[in-house]
Amino acid sequence: KTLLPHIEQKLFALSTQIYNTRKGIRNQFKTFWGRSTATAVQSSGEYTHASPESQIRLAADLAMMCRDYESALANYKLVHNDYKSQNAWKALACTYESMAHAHLLSKAPSSNHLKSDIDQAYENALSTLAKYEASGSGDLHKQVCLMLKTRAAVGHAQALNAIGAHRDANLPLVRASAMDDSDIRAALLLEHAAFSFIQCTPPMHRKFAS
């Protein structure tokens, strides 16, 4: 009785703020030419909570919490254009993953385009993470990129299993295992991939064993 009304009020306030930020001839020209409106960015390169991009992302996440998946997806698509124009690869990749979640939750498993929408979102996330990896250097940056790629692969596999596409759920995990320098993590990913064959109808025991 207290939390949900507060979230709805916050979401309404954010929607109004986003509209006011985007309206006007000047901002429309900036959006048309692929440049965001005034953006507050920290010295580390991360967006501050006051930036328009962070406000749109917050509105999308709150809409997801309220199960308004269509509005969430619309906001994710809106902010992803800003991230792309500013080469904010890490934030863009995470937004693609969130778009996949919104597709999964907003459509029936029998939807004709659901699998292709999920596949496209995760493929975009991985290709964007490759750009993010190329934009930095050092062992820490490499490990962060590997963690994000692994997360995307596991999320992709789980989404495919959730819609019953068990035959294809192993593919992102197998690809992720090849990217991993750790034999233990690669083995765990392959083990996870094998279990998708057991969930097929009928179960593919030979594939699972191999």
N, C-alpha and C positions, 0 to 999 in steps of 0.2 A: 504493500500500500504506500510505501514511501520511496523505494528505490526506482521502480518503473516510472512513476510520474516525474521524478527528477531527471531520469535519462531522457524521457520524451521532451521535457522542457529544454534540456541541454541540446538535444538534437534539433529542435525547432530553432533555437538561438544560433546554432552553428549554420543551419541552412540559410537563415536570414543573413548572417555574416558573409557566407560564401557568395550569396547572390549579390550583395552590395559590393563585394570585392571585385566580382567579375563584370559588373555592369559598367557602362560608360564607354565612350568611343575609344579613349586611350587604352583601356584594358582590353577591349575587343580587338584592337589592332595588334597588341602584344600577343594575345592568344592566337590570332590568325597567323602571325609570322613565327609562331613556335616559341615564343618567349613568355615566361611567366610574369605575373605581376610582382610587385616588390616582395622579396623573399628575405627572411631573416635566417642566416646561416651561422653556426658557431665556427670558431677557429679550427675545430677538428673536421669540418666539412659536413657535419650532421645538421639537419634542420632543427631550429628551435621550435618550442611549442607554440610560439606566436606566429610562425610563418603560415601563409595561406595553404601551403601543401600539407602541413601538419594538421591544420584545422579540417581540411577536406578528408584526410585520412582518418581523423578522429570521428568525423561524422559517419564515414563508411563503417568503421568498427562498431560504433554505437548502433547503427542500423542493423548490423549483423546480430548484435546481442538482442535486439528487439524482434528478430526474425523477419525483418523487412529486407529480404534478400535482393529484391529488384532495386531498391534504393541504394543498398550497399554496393551492388555491382555498378550502378551508374556513377557513384562517387569514386570507386576504384578506377573506372575508365577515365573519369575526369582528371584525377590526380596523376595517373600514369603518363598522360601527355606532358605534364609539367616535368616530371622526373626524366622523361626521355629527352626533352629539349635541353635540360641542364646536365645531361650525362651523369645523373645520379643513379649509377648502375645498381648499387646494393638496394636502395629503396625501391627501385623499379622492379627488381627481381622479386622482392618480398611482396610487392603489390600484385604481380602476376600470380603468385601462389594464393593470395587472398581471393583473387578473381576466380581461381579454380574452385576454392571452397564455396564461394557464392554460387557458382554454376551447379556444384554438386547438391547444395542444399535447396536451391530454388526450383529444381526441375525433377520430374518423376524419373526413376531409373530406366523406364522404357522409352524415354524421349529419344528421338532419332539423332539429335545433334549433341546430346549430353557428352558422350565419350569423346567426340572430336573437339568439343569446347574445352574439356578437361585436358586432353592431350596437347592442344595448342597452347593453353596457358602455361603448362609445365615446360613445354619445349621452349617457349619464350623466356621463362624464368632461367632455364639452364644456359641458353645462349647469352642472356644478359649477365649471368654470373661469370661467364667466360670473359666478357668485356671488363667486368669488375676485377677479375683476377689479373688481367693484362694491365690494368691501370695502377697497380701497386707492386711492391716488392717486399722481400723479407719473409722469414719463416712464419712469423705470426700471421701476416696477411695470407700466406698460402694455406695455413691451417684453418683460418676463418672461412676462406673460400671453399675448402674441402668440406667443412662442416655444413655450410649452406647448400652445397651441391648434394650431399648425402641426405640432408633434410628434405630437399625437393624430391629426390628419388623415392624416399620412403613414403612421403605424402602422396606422390603420384601413384605408387603401387597400392596404397591403402584406398585411394579414391577409386581405382579401377576394380579392386575387390568389392568395394561397397556397391558398385552398380552391376556386379556380376560378370565383369570382364576378366575372369580369372586367367584365361589363356594368355592375356597380354600383360598381366600384372607383374610377371617376372622380369620383363624387359628393362624397365628403368633401374631395377635393383642390380641386374647383371652388368649394365653399363656403369653404374656407380661403383661396383666392386673392382672394375678395371681401372678406375681413377684413383683408387685408394692405395697408398704406399704401405699400409699396415696389413699384414697377412691375416691378423685376427679379425679386424673390421671387415675385410673383404670376405672372409669365411662366413661371418655372421650375415652379411648381406645376401650371399649365395644361399645360405640356409633359409633365410626368409623368403627368397625367391622360389625355392623348391616347394615350400608349403602351399604356394598358389596353385600348383598342379593338383594337389590333393583336393582342393575346393572345386575343381572342375566337375562337370557332370557329363559322362561318368568320370570318376577320378583317374588321373594319369599316373599310375604307380611307377611305371618305368621311367618317365620323365622325372618324377620325384626322386627316385633312387639314384639317377645319374647326376 
